[in-house]
Amino acid sequence: MSAVWGRAEQQDFRSRVRGCLLGGAIGDALSAGVPGAEPGAQARDEPVPGPVTWATQLTLFTVDGLIRAQVRRDTGQWHPPTDVHRAHRRWFATQHDWGPDERRADNGWLAMEEWLYARRDPPRPLLLGLGDDVMGTRDKPKNPRAHDAGAVLRSAPFGLLVGWEPELVSLLAGECAVHTHGHPAACLAASAYAVIVHGLARGAPLAAAVQGALAVLATEPGHEPVARALGEALGSVRLGAPDAERVASLGAAGGAEDALAAAVYCALVAEDVRHGLSLATSGPTAASAPSLCGALLGAWHGETALPPAWLAELEGRATILELADDLAMELTQPQALHGDGTRAGAWLRRYPCA
C-alpha cells in the first residue's frame, strides 16, 4: 500500500476492516449455537445468530493492542507482541470477579464496555496462558500441546496491518499465538490466517491470498501440516458442488489447521456471505470455522457484502464499528492523530500507552 493514502484508498480499506471484524463477529454469533456439531452434519438452511463468544471479545482486544502498539512507535518503545499481550491480559481481567475492576477511565475506552464482561466459556488454554504476567515466546511457549483454533480465531487483525510485509505479519501473529497456544500447527495456522487476511485487505482475491500465505509458510520449520490442510482446501474447490460433507472432511481432525482449511474452503465456494457462513456451520469445526470464514469474506468483499438482517441483530455492533474505524484511522492517518511530536489528548485517552 502507498505511504500516502488517497481518499478512495482509505474508503476501500475502511470497508475491508469493518467487513473483517463484523464478518468474523457474525460468524462467531452463528457458531455459538452449534459447538457440538458432528462430522457430516448438514449446514442449517438458515442459521440463527446468538450472542458472540469469547472469540469476538478477544479479537477486539487484539485490535486495541495493535492500535496502542502503533501509537507507541512515537515513543521509541515499540514491541507489538508485548502490547498485544497486555491487551489480552485486559480481556482476561474481564472474565473473573476476584481481580481488580478494569472499568477505569485511565485504562482506555474498550475496557469500559459492559457487554465485554460477559463470560462466554473461553477454552482452558486461553485462561491458563493469560493467567499471569509471563508472556509466552517461541522458545518458551505457553501450553505447548494446545492445538485448537483459539489462537487463530483472534489473529485476523494482524492481517489488517497492510503497511507491513507479509513475512512480518506472519511473524507477529505467530509470536502472539504462543502466548496461549504453543503447538507448532496452532501457531503456524494463526500465522497463515493472518497472511491470508493481509492479502485480502490489500485487494488480492482469496485463492491468490492463500497461495501467498503458503509461500510465506514454506520458510517455517514444521509447516507441512498447515500447508497440507490449505492445499486440500484449494483442491476441494474442484471436486464439484460444495456440500457439508466436504466441509466435515476438511475439518475432521479438529485441529487449528483443519478449522482454517474448512473456513478457507467455505469462503472460496461461497455464492455470497450468507451461503459461505451457513456452509461453515457444518461438522466438527462448526465452533470456529464460521468466524474465520466471516472475517475472510468480510475482508475480501467489504462491509456492504454482509447480510443486513444478521448485522442488525449482532451483539456489540456499535463497539465493533467504532474500533474498526479507529484502527483504519490509526493505520491510514497516524500523523493527523499523534504525529510530528504532537500528542492528541483525546486519542491517547482512548488508547493510553504509558
N, C-alpha and C positions, 0 to 999 in steps of 0.2 A: 504494500500500500504506500501511497505517496506520503512524504513527511507533512505536506500541506494539504489539508482536506478541502475539496470543493464542497459546495452545498449539496449537490446531488449525491456525492460520495457519503457525506455524513448522514443523509436521509436513508440511503440504502443500508448503511452499516447499522444505524439505529434500529431499522426494521428487522434486521437479522439478529441483533442482540435481543430485542424484545421477543422475536419469534423463538429463539433458542430457549430462553428462560421460561416463557409462557408455555411453549410446547412441551418442554420437559415436565413442567408442573401439571399440565393437563394429563399427560401420560401417567404421571405418578398418581394422580387422583383416580384415573381409570383402573390402575393396577391394584389400588387399595382393596377392592372387593374380590380379587382373585388370587390371593397369595398362595393358595394351595392347589392350583390347577394341575391336573395330571397330564403326563405325556400323551399327546394325541387328542387332547381335549379340543373341542371346536371353539373358534372365536365367537364371541357373542355377536348377534345381529346388531345390537345397539347397546354397547357398554354404557353404564351409568356412572358418572364421576362421583366419587366420595370426597372426604377430606383429604388433603395432601398428607404425605407421610414425612418422616424424618429426612428423606432424600431431598425433598424440596427445601426444607429448613436448612439443611447443611449446605446445599448448593448456594443459597442466598448468603450465608455467612462466608462461603468461599469468595463470592463476588466482593463482599465487604472487605475481606482481607486483601484481595488484589487491588482494590482502589486505594487502600491505605499504603500498600507497597509502592504503588505508582507515586503517591504523594510524597512518600519518604525519600524518593530519589533526590528531592531538593535538599535534603539534609545531609546527603552523603553517607547515610547509614541505611543501605539498601540490601535486604536479604529476603526476597519474596517468600521462600519456604517458612521463615520464621513468622512473617506477618500472617500468612495463611494459617499456620499452626495456632497462633494467638486467636485468630477469628474462630477457628474450630473449638478452641477451649471456651470461647464466649458462648458458642452454641451449647457445649456440654453443660455450662452453668445454668442454662435454661431448663435442663432436664431433671433437676432434683430440687428438693425443698431445704436440704440441710446446709447448703453453701450460701455465700453472700448473694444478695439480690443484684442482678446485673442491670436492673431498670434504673439507671442513673444517667442524668443528662450528660455527664462528662465521659460516658462510655460510647457515645455515638448513637445515632438515631435508630439503627436497626434493632439494637438490644432493648429498645423501648416498646417494640411492637408486641402487644399482649398475645396475639394468636400464635406467635412463635414459641411460646412457653408451653403449648400443648404437647404432651408426651405421646409420641406415635410409635412406640415399641421399637426403638433403634436396636440393631443387632449387637451382640455382645462384643465383637472386635472393635466397634466404634467406641463403646463405653470404656473398654479396657485400654485402648490406645490413647484416648484423650483424658484419661482419669488422673493424670499427673502432669507436671510441667516438663517432663523429659520428652524431647522431640525425637521420634524415630528418624533414622538415617539409612541410606543404602547399606552402609556397613553394619549398622545395628538397628534393623527394622523392628517395629512393634508387630507382634502377632505373626511370626514368620510362617505359620501354617494357614493363615486366613486367606481363603481362596474364593470367597463370594464376591459379588459385584458392588459391595459397599463403597469402595474407593472409586470405582468407575462412575457411579451414579452422581458423584459430586464434582466430576472433572470436566464437564463441558465448559465452564467459564475460562479455563486455561486456554482453550481454543479460540476465545474471543480476543486474545492478545495479538491482533493481526499485524502489528508492527514488529513482532518478534519473528525470527526464523523458525521453521517447523522443528528443527532439532532442539532449540531452546524450550519451545513449548513442551515437547516430549520430556525433556529433562526435568522441567519444573513439575509437570504432572506426576512423574514418577517419584520425585523427591517428596512430594506431598502425599502420595498414596501410601508410602511406607510409614507415615505417621500412625496408621491403623492396620494396614494390610501388607504384610511382608512377603507373602508368597510371590515368587517371580512372575507367574502368569497374571495374578491380580494387579501387580504393579505395572506390567507392560500393557495389559489391557487398558488401564487408565491412561497410559501414555498414548497408545494408539487412538483411543477415542478422542482425546484432546486434539491430536493432529488431524483427525478427520473433520472435527468441528472447525478447526483452523482453516482447512481448505475450503469448506463451505462458506465460512464467513468472508473469505477472500474472493468468493464468486465462482469457485470450481463446482462442477457437477459432482454428485456423490460418488460415482464409480471412480472418477479421477482422484477425488479426495482420499478414497480408500487405498488406491494404488500409491499415492503419496505417502500415506501412513506406513504401508508395507515397506517402502523404500527406506524410510527413517528407521523402522523397526529392525530391518535386516542387519544393522550395525550393533544391535544389542545382544549380549550373550543370553541364551535361553529363550530366544524369541519364537522358536518354532511352534509351540502350541497356539500362540495367539495368531501367528501368521497363517497357520493351517486353518484355524477357525474362520478367519476373514476370507481366506481363499475359498473355503466351502460355501460361505455366504455368497460370494461373487458367482461361483459356479452354479449354485442352486437357482439363480435367476433364469438360467437357460433350460431348466428342466420342465417347463410347462407352466400352466396357470398356477398362481400362488394358492396355497391352502394351509390349513392349520397343522396338518401332519408334517409338512416340511419345516415349519417353524419349530414344532416339537422336536424333530430330528436334530436340527441345528443346536437346540438348547438342551439336548438330552442329558449331558453330563452335569449340567447345573453350575459350572464354574463361571468366573468372571468373563473369560474369553467366549464362553458359549452364549451368555446373555448379550454380549456385544455382537456376536455373529447373528443372533436372531434379530436384534434390533436393526442391524445394517440391512439384512435381507428384507425385512418388512418395509423399511424406508425405500429400498431400491424398487420393489414391486408395487408400491402403493399407487393406487389410482388418484388418491388425494389424501390429505392428512387423516380424515376420518377413517378411511379404509385401512391405512397403514397402522394406525393405533388400534383399531379393532382387531386386526390380524395379530398384532403383538401381544394381545391378551391371551394367547393360546399357549398351552404347555407348561413345562417346568420353569421357564424363565418369566412367567407372567407377572411376577412381583417386581421385576426390574426392566425388562425389555421395553415396555410401553414408555417409560420415562426417557430411556436412552433414545428410542425411536422418535419420540416427540421433539426432543432437542435437536436431533439431526434434521428432521423435516422443517422445523421452525427456522433453523439457521440457513437451510438451503433455500426455502421459499419466502421467508419473511413472515411477519405477524399477520398480514392480511389473509394468508392461506389457512389460518387456524379456524376451526368451526366456531362460529359466533355463539351458538347455543351452549357449547361446553365452556367457552370463555366467560360467558355471562354468569355462570354459577361457580367459577373457580375460586376456591378459598384463597384469600390473600392477594387477589389480582392487583389491587391498587399498590400494595407494597412491592410486588414483583415488577410492575411497570416503573415505579419510582426508582428502584435500584437499577433496573436495566438502563434507564435514561441517564442515571448518574455515571454508570460505567461507560456508556457511549460518550458522554461529555468528557470524562477524565481521559479517555484514550484518544479523542479527536481534538480537544481544545484545552489541554492542560495549562498552556501559557495564560489563557484568559482566566483560569481558576486560581492558579497559585504560582505562576511563572515569574521569571525575571527578578527573583529575590523577594517578590511580594508575598504577603500572607493574607489569603482570603479568609476572614474570620468565620463566616458562615460555613464555608466548605470544611474548614478544619474542625469546627464543632460537630459537623456531620461525620467526619472521618478523622478523628484525632489519632495522631501517630506518635505522641510523646511516650 
